[in-house]
């Protein structure tokens, strides 16, 4: 049973990553890449590192925007 759920997670994660690469299409988008990495991070260390690096990048970007708003 456990291997079946792992196979489902890997399949869903890969499909989300592929959908994210087609980000120019209306329904599919770049938002699917972090979600795919999040699903894959349960089973794979490399995906966990990729997901965490995206999260850190987004936090830094958000912090820079806040700092720009404070400056007159």
C-alpha positions in Angstrom: 0.0 0.0 0.0 2.8 2.4 0.9 4.6 1.9 -2.5 1.3 2.6 -4.3 0.9 6.0 -2.6 4.5 6.8 -3.3 3.9 6.0 -7.0 0.8 8.2 -7.1 2.7 11.1 -5.4 5.6 10.8 -7.9 3.2 10.8 -10.8 1.2 13.8 -9.6 4.4 15.7 -8.8 5.9 15.0 -12.2 2.7 16.0 -14.0 2.6 19.3 -12.0 6.2 20.0 -12.9 5.4 19.4 -16.6 2.3 21.6 -16.4 4.4 24.3 -14.8 6.9 24.2 -17.7 3.9 25.1 -19.9 3.4 28.3 -18.0 2.4 30.4 -21.0 -0.8 28.5 -21.4 -3.9 29.9 -19.7 -4.9 27.2 -17.2 -1.4 25.7 -16.7 1.1 28.0 -15.2 4.3 28.6 -13.3 2.4 28.2 -10.0 2.5 24.5 -10.6 6.3 24.2 -10.3 6.5 24.8 -6.6 3.5 22.7 -6.0 5.0 19.8 -8.0 8.3 20.2 -6.0 6.3 20.2 -2.8 4.6 16.9 -3.7 7.9 15.3 -4.8 9.8 16.6 -1.7 8.0 14.0 0.3 9.9 11.2 -1.5 13.0 12.9 -2.9 15.7 15.0 -1.2 16.6 16.9 -4.5 13.0 18.1 -4.7 13.0 19.2 -1.1 16.1 21.4 -1.8 14.5 22.8 -4.9 11.3 23.6 -3.1 13.1 25.3 -0.2 15.3 27.4 -2.6 12.1 28.7 -4.3 10.5 29.5 -0.9 13.7 31.4 0.2 13.8 33.3 -3.1 10.2 34.4 -2.8 10.8 35.5 0.8 13.8 37.6 -0.2 11.8 39.1 -3.1 8.9 40.0 -0.8 11.3 41.6 1.7 12.9 43.7 -1.0 9.5 44.9 -2.2 8.6 45.9 1.4 11.9 47.8 1.8 11.3 49.7 -1.5 7.8 50.8 -0.3 9.3 52.2 2.9 11.8 54.4 1.0 10.4 57.7 -0.2 
